Amino acid sequence: RAGALPTTIEVAQLDTISPNLGQAFLYNAAIAALAAIAGVTAVVSLRYRKPKMIIPMVLVSLSEVIIVLGVTAGRVTIDLPFIAGIIATIGTGIDAQIIMMDEALRKHAHIETLREKLARAFFIIFGSAGTIIAAMLPLLVLGFGLLQGFAIVTIIGVLSGIAITRPAYGAVIEKMVKE
C-alpha cells in the first residue's frame, strides 16, 4: 500500500510471468501440498499405527483444506503465501486432532468421561487458535499483499477448524472410542 511506510518505495525489478510458468507454479503448488499431506500422514502413522485412527485424521485435514479453498475461491490469488497458509492450516489442524486423540486415549484419574476429556482438549485447541489468530492479525492489518494473503488463509483455516472440523472430529472420536 502506497504511503503505508514512512519511506519511499523504489521498484527494483518488475517481471511478467508467462501462462506456461503459471501452470508450472500451480503444478508445483499442488506437489507441495501433497508432500505436506504425505509428511503429516507419515508422522501420524508413526504415532498411532492404526488405520482406524490415521484415516479420519487425514480425511478431516483434507476436508479443512477443501473448506479453505471453497471459502477463498475467486477472492484470493493462489500464490506462495496462499500455499504457506494452506500448509499452516494442515499443520495446526493435525496438531489439534492429535491433542484430541491423545486426550481421549489418556487415562486421567480425575476425568472419567470421554466428554470431559474432549472438553479439556477443546479448551487447549481454542486457546491455541486464539494465539494463532492474534499472531496473524498484525500481518493482516499492517502487512503488505503477500503477508496479508498468508494471514487471511491461515485465519480462515483456523476458524474453519474450530467451527467445523474439530467438532466433527470430536464426533468421530466419540464413535471410535465407543466401538
C-alpha positions as a Markdown table, in Angstrom:
| # | Residue | x | y | z |
|---|---|---|---|---|
| 1 | Arg | 0.0 | 0.0 | 0.0 |
| 2 | Ala | 1.5 | 3.3 | -1.0 |
| 3 | Gly | 2.2 | 5.6 | 1.9 |
| 4 | Ala | 2.0 | 2.8 | 4.5 |
| 5 | Leu | 5.7 | 3.1 | 5.3 |
| 6 | Pro | 7.4 | 6.3 | 6.4 |
| 7 | Thr | 9.8 | 6.0 | 3.4 |
| 8 | Thr | 9.5 | 5.9 | -0.3 |
| 9 | Ile | 9.5 | 2.6 | -2.2 |
| 10 | Glu | 11.6 | 2.1 | -5.2 |
| 11 | Val | 10.7 | -0.7 | -7.6 |
| 12 | Ala | 13.9 | -2.7 | -8.2 |
| 13 | Gln | 12.5 | -5.2 | -10.6 |
| 14 | Leu | 9.2 | -5.9 | -12.4 |
| 15 | Asp | 8.7 | -9.3 | -14.0 |
| 16 | Thr | 6.0 | -10.7 | -16.2 |
| 17 | Ile | 5.2 | -14.4 | -15.9 |
| 18 | Ser | 4.0 | -16.4 | -18.9 |
| 19 | Pro | 0.9 | -18.6 | -18.7 |
| 20 | Asn | 3.1 | -21.6 | -19.0 |
| 21 | Leu | 5.1 | -20.7 | -15.9 |
| 22 | Gly | 1.8 | -20.1 | -14.2 |
| 23 | Gln | 0.7 | -23.6 | -15.0 |
| 24 | Ala | 4.0 | -24.9 | -13.7 |
| 25 | Phe | 3.5 | -22.9 | -10.5 |
| 26 | Leu | 0.1 | -24.4 | -9.9 |
| 27 | Tyr | 1.6 | -27.9 | -10.5 |
| 28 | Asn | 4.4 | -27.2 | -8.1 |
| 29 | Ala | 2.0 | -25.8 | -5.5 |
| 30 | Ala | -0.1 | -29.0 | -5.8 |
| 31 | Ile | 3.0 | -31.1 | -5.3 |
| 32 | Ala | 4.0 | -29.1 | -2.2 |
| 33 | Ala | 0.5 | -29.5 | -0.7 |
| 34 | Leu | 0.6 | -33.3 | -1.4 |
| 35 | Ala | 4.1 | -33.5 | 0.1 |
| 36 | Ala | 2.8 | -31.7 | 3.2 |
| 37 | Ile | -0.1 | -34.1 | 3.5 |
| 38 | Ala | 2.1 | -37.1 | 2.9 |
| 39 | Gly | 4.6 | -35.9 | 5.6 |
| 40 | Val | 1.8 | -35.4 | 8.1 |
| 41 | Thr | 0.3 | -38.8 | 7.3 |
| 42 | Ala | 3.7 | -40.4 | 7.8 |
| 43 | Val | 4.2 | -38.7 | 11.2 |
| 44 | Val | 0.6 | -39.6 | 12.3 |
| 45 | Ser | 1.1 | -43.2 | 11.1 |
| 46 | Leu | 4.3 | -43.5 | 13.2 |
| 47 | Arg | 2.4 | -42.1 | 16.2 |
| 48 | Tyr | -0.8 | -44.1 | 16.1 |
| 49 | Arg | -0.1 | -47.1 | 13.8 |
| 50 | Lys | -3.8 | -48.0 | 13.4 |
| 51 | Pro | -5.5 | -47.1 | 10.1 |
| 52 | Lys | -8.8 | -46.7 | 12.2 |
| 53 | Met | -7.1 | -43.6 | 13.8 |
| 54 | Ile | -5.0 | -42.4 | 10.9 |
| 55 | Ile | -7.5 | -42.3 | 8.1 |
| 56 | Pro | -10.0 | -40.0 | 9.9 |
| 57 | Met | -7.2 | -37.6 | 10.8 |
| 58 | Val | -6.1 | -37.3 | 7.2 |
| 59 | Leu | -9.6 | -37.0 | 5.8 |
| 60 | Val | -10.6 | -34.3 | 8.3 |
| 61 | Ser | -7.4 | -32.4 | 7.4 |
| 62 | Leu | -8.2 | -32.7 | 3.7 |
| 63 | Ser | -11.7 | -31.5 | 4.3 |
| 64 | Glu | -10.3 | -28.5 | 6.1 |
| 65 | Val | -8.2 | -27.7 | 3.1 |
| 66 | Ile | -11.3 | -28.1 | 0.8 |
| 67 | Ile | -13.2 | -25.7 | 3.1 |
| 68 | Val | -10.5 | -23.1 | 2.9 |
| 69 | Leu | -10.3 | -23.5 | -0.9 |
| 70 | Gly | -14.1 | -23.1 | -1.1 |
| 71 | Val | -14.2 | -20.0 | 1.1 |
| 72 | Thr | -11.4 | -18.3 | -0.8 |
| 73 | Ala | -12.4 | -19.3 | -4.3 |
| 74 | Gly | -12.4 | -16.4 | -6.6 |
| 75 | Arg | -11.4 | -14.0 | -3.8 |
| 76 | Val | -7.7 | -14.8 | -3.2 |
| 77 | Thr | -4.9 | -15.4 | -5.6 |
| 78 | Ile | -3.2 | -18.8 | -5.3 |
| 79 | Asp | 0.4 | -17.8 | -4.7 |
| 80 | Leu | 3.2 | -18.8 | -2.3 |
| 81 | Pro | 1.6 | -17.1 | 0.8 |
| 82 | Phe | -1.7 | -18.9 | 0.0 |
| 83 | Ile | 0.1 | -22.3 | -0.2 |
| 84 | Ala | 2.0 | -21.4 | 3.0 |
| 85 | Gly | -1.3 | -20.6 | 4.7 |
| 86 | Ile | -2.8 | -24.0 | 3.5 |
| 87 | Ile | 0.3 | -25.8 | 4.9 |
| 88 | Ala | -0.1 | -23.9 | 8.2 |
| 89 | Thr | -3.8 | -24.9 | 8.2 |
| 90 | Ile | -2.8 | -28.6 | 7.7 |
| 91 | Gly | -0.2 | -28.4 | 10.5 |
| 92 | Thr | -2.5 | -26.7 | 13.0 |
| 93 | Gly | -5.4 | -29.0 | 12.1 |
| 94 | Ile | -3.4 | -32.2 | 12.6 |
| 95 | Asp | -1.9 | -30.7 | 15.8 |
| 96 | Ala | -5.4 | -30.2 | 17.2 |
| 97 | Gln | -6.5 | -33.6 | 16.2 |
| 98 | Ile | -3.5 | -35.2 | 17.9 |
| 99 | Ile | -4.4 | -33.3 | 21.1 |
| 100 | Met | -8.0 | -34.5 | 20.8 |
| 101 | Met | -6.9 | -38.1 | 20.2 |
| 102 | Asp | -4.3 | -38.1 | 23.0 |
| 103 | Glu | -6.8 | -36.6 | 25.5 |
| 104 | Ala | -9.4 | -39.2 | 24.5 |
| 105 | Leu | -7.0 | -42.1 | 25.0 |
| 106 | Arg | -5.2 | -40.8 | 28.1 |
| 107 | Lys | -6.1 | -42.4 | 31.4 |
| 108 | His | -7.0 | -39.5 | 33.8 |
| 109 | Ala | -7.6 | -40.3 | 37.4 |
| 110 | His | -9.8 | -37.3 | 37.9 |
| 111 | Ile | -11.5 | -37.2 | 34.5 |
| 112 | Glu | -13.9 | -40.0 | 33.9 |
| 113 | Thr | -16.0 | -39.4 | 30.8 |
| 114 | Leu | -15.0 | -39.0 | 27.2 |
| 115 | Arg | -17.0 | -35.8 | 27.0 |
| 116 | Glu | -14.9 | -34.3 | 29.9 |
| 117 | Lys | -11.7 | -35.4 | 28.1 |
| 118 | Leu | -12.8 | -33.8 | 24.8 |
| 119 | Ala | -13.9 | -30.6 | 26.7 |
| 120 | Arg | -10.4 | -30.4 | 28.1 |
| 121 | Ala | -8.9 | -30.9 | 24.6 |
| 122 | Phe | -11.2 | -28.2 | 23.1 |
| 123 | Phe | -10.1 | -25.8 | 25.8 |
| 124 | Ile | -6.5 | -26.3 | 24.7 |
| 125 | Ile | -7.4 | -26.1 | 21.0 |
| 126 | Phe | -9.4 | -22.8 | 21.4 |
| 127 | Gly | -6.5 | -21.3 | 23.3 |
| 128 | Ser | -4.1 | -22.3 | 20.5 |
| 129 | Ala | -6.5 | -21.0 | 17.8 |
| 130 | Gly | -6.8 | -17.7 | 19.7 |
| 131 | Thr | -3.0 | -17.3 | 19.8 |
| 132 | Ile | -2.6 | -18.1 | 16.1 |
| 133 | Ile | -5.3 | -15.6 | 15.1 |
| 134 | Ala | -3.7 | -13.0 | 17.4 |
| 135 | Ala | -0.4 | -13.6 | 15.8 |
| 136 | Met | -1.9 | -13.2 | 12.3 |
| 137 | Leu | -3.9 | -10.0 | 13.0 |
| 138 | Pro | -0.8 | -7.7 | 12.8 |
| 139 | Leu | 0.1 | -9.3 | 9.4 |
| 140 | Leu | -3.4 | -8.8 | 8.2 |
| 141 | Val | -3.7 | -5.2 | 9.3 |
| 142 | Leu | -0.1 | -4.0 | 8.8 |
| 143 | Gly | 1.2 | -6.4 | 6.2 |
| 144 | Phe | 1.6 | -6.0 | 2.6 |
| 145 | Gly | -0.2 | -8.1 | 0.0 |
| 146 | Leu | 1.9 | -11.3 | 0.4 |
| 147 | Leu | 1.8 | -11.2 | 4.2 |
| 148 | Gln | -1.9 | -10.4 | 4.2 |
| 149 | Gly | -2.7 | -13.3 | 1.9 |
| 150 | Phe | -0.9 | -15.7 | 4.3 |
| 151 | Ala | -2.7 | -14.2 | 7.3 |
| 152 | Ile | -6.1 | -14.4 | 5.6 |
| 153 | Val | -5.7 | -18.0 | 4.6 |
| 154 | Thr | -4.3 | -19.0 | 8.0 |
| 155 | Ile | -7.1 | -17.3 | 9.9 |
| 156 | Ile | -9.8 | -18.8 | 7.6 |
| 157 | Gly | -8.2 | -22.3 | 8.1 |
| 158 | Val | -8.1 | -21.9 | 11.9 |
| 159 | Leu | -11.6 | -20.6 | 12.1 |
| 160 | Ser | -13.0 | -23.3 | 9.9 |
| 161 | Gly | -11.1 | -25.8 | 12.1 |
| 162 | Ile | -12.6 | -24.6 | 15.4 |
| 163 | Ala | -16.1 | -24.1 | 13.9 |
| 164 | Ile | -16.5 | -27.1 | 11.7 |
| 165 | Thr | -13.7 | -29.8 | 11.6 |
| 166 | Arg | -12.8 | -30.0 | 15.3 |
| 167 | Pro | -16.3 | -30.7 | 16.4 |
| 168 | Ala | -16.8 | -33.2 | 13.5 |
| 169 | Tyr | -13.6 | -34.9 | 14.5 |
| 170 | Gly | -14.8 | -34.9 | 18.2 |
| 171 | Ala | -17.9 | -36.9 | 17.0 |
| 172 | Val | -15.6 | -39.3 | 15.1 |
| 173 | Ile | -13.5 | -39.9 | 18.2 |
| 174 | Glu | -16.7 | -40.5 | 20.3 |
| 175 | Lys | -17.8 | -43.1 | 17.8 |
| 176 | Met | -14.3 | -44.6 | 17.6 |
| 177 | Val | -13.9 | -44.9 | 21.4 |
| 178 | Lys | -17.4 | -46.4 | 21.8 |
| 179 | Glu | -16.6 | -49.2 | 19.4 |
